Amino acid sequence: MFKMDDVGRRISVMRKNAGLTQMELANKLGISYQAVSNWERGVAMPDISNLGALAKILGVTVDDVIGDEKISSIIEGKPVDGRLSVDEFNAVSPLLGAEKNRELLEKIELKTVNETDGKEKIDLSTLSLTDDEEDKLIREAYEKGDVALFAVLGRGARSELNEELFAKACGAGNIPFAAILSKKVSEKARLDAFRAACDSGNIALVAILNPAKEKNADGEDDEEDENDEN
């Protein structure tokens, strides 16, 4: 798996094999020797615009520098073959522009909502999204029915968007999305949706939104039952 520390060690070995000092390599690339030092210490990665030139100067390939064929292919702008893990996306996204990162979101493999929430976390900071762009991505995930990606993208969603999509999901009887969004909307919105589900006879939605279920989850009703028994 691609790691900055490993890339730095490879650059150091390749530079020395090429008979270059850090200053000489920096001069050939038109950058500071501190930048080369940071690469080799694993503090930073070469900018994507420098990778091709770096590999050429060292007499190697970009794949040799990166040490991961899939990541190298992405950096070089080649089509992505297959799916990307969350770790692979997080590793390569800082090296790419916002537009390419948004394309890669389509390639991420997320297994389940629970695993996404608990273990696989996408670093969205590299996407450089405006509020409108983030809203658009969240809406697209909803429209495509991509529950796992929606759960990840929706973590920082605006309350207005949550309320809008919650109403839409409940109206359409979209249980997976209603379940996710029920925890992100106001108590009034959840209660209104619960009443509407009761009136329409949508048992599955009633079960998801049942206020009594929320109390049981907090242990409030259980405590009252214990007091009754005493």
C-alpha positions, -999 to +999 in steps of 0.1 A: +000+000+000+012+035-009+028+054+021+046+087+021+074+072+043+080+044+018+080+069-011+105+091+007+129+062+013+127+051-024+134+087-036+164+088-013+178+055-026+172+064-062+187+099-058+219+084-043+220+057-070+218+085-096+248+102-079+229+133-070+228+154-038+195+168-026+206+202-038+215+189-073+182+171-076+164+203-064+182+224-089+173+201-118+136+203-107+136+240-100+126+236-064+142+241-030+164+214-015+141+216+016+113+202-006+135+173-016+145+168+021+108+168+031+100+141+005+128+119+017+118+122+053+082+113+044+069+147+055+055+157+021+049+142-013+062+155-047+036+176-064+019+157-092+035+181-117+070+171-105+066+134-105+072+128-142+103+150-142+115+135-110+112+099-124+130+110-156+159+126-138+163+095-116+161+072-145+131+054-132+093+053-137+066+070-117+055+035-106+090+030-093+088+062-072+052+056-059+055+018-055+019+012-062+008+005-098-028+015-093-020+048-076+007+055-102-018+050-130-043+074-114-016+100-109-006+097-146-042+102-156-049+067-168-084+051-165-090+035-131-092-003-135-117-017-110-127-002-077-108+018-052-106+012-015-111+041+009-074+039+019-063+041-017-086+071-023-073+089+008-037+082-002-039+095-037-065+123-033-040+149-019-020+146-051-049+153-074-071+182-083-107+186-071-122+175-104-102+143-106-111+135-070-148+139-077-144+114-105-127+089-082-156+091-057-175+070-082-149+043-080-148+039-042-159+006-029-179+009+004-192-023+017-219-014+042-231+017+059-220+005+093-185-004+081-183+030+064-192+048+096-171+027+118-139+019+099-137+034+064-137+072+065-132+092+033-111+124+037-133+150+020-109+179+028-089+172-004-120+177-026-120+214-022-158+216-024-180+246-022-212+243-002-232+240-035-208+214-049-211+193-017-249+196-018-248+184-054-227+154-046-250+144-017-281+148-039-264+127-066-256+099-041-293+100-030-307+099-065-283+069-074-294+051-043-258+048-031-265+045+006-229+039+017-215+069-002-244+090+009-237+082+046-201+093+042-208+125+022-237+134+043-217+137+076-213+175+072-245+182+052-264+214+060-295+209+082-317+224+054-305+197+030-310+170+055-346+181+061-353+183+024-340+148+016-356+133+047-390+146+036-383+132+001-372+098+015-402+095+038-426+105+010-411+079-013-409+052+014-372+050+009-364+032+042-325+031+040-322+069+035-350+077+059-332+057+086-299+076+080-315+110+079-339+105+108-309+111+131-299+143+113-332+162+113-352+180+140-375+162+164-405+179+148-396+167+113-392+132+126-425+133+145-444+147+115-430+120+093-439+093+119-475+105+121-477+106+083-463+070+081-489+059+107-517+075+086-505+059+054-500+025+070-463+024+061-453-001+088-416-002+079-413+036+082-432+036+114-407+011+129-378+033+118-393+066+132-411+053+162-404+078+191-409+050+216-380+031+200-358+061+204-366+062+242-359+025+245-325+030+228-316+056+255-328+033+283-354+057+295-384+034+293-364+005+307-356+025+339-393+033+343-401-004+340-377-012+367-392+014+390-427-001+383-415-035+393-401-022+426 
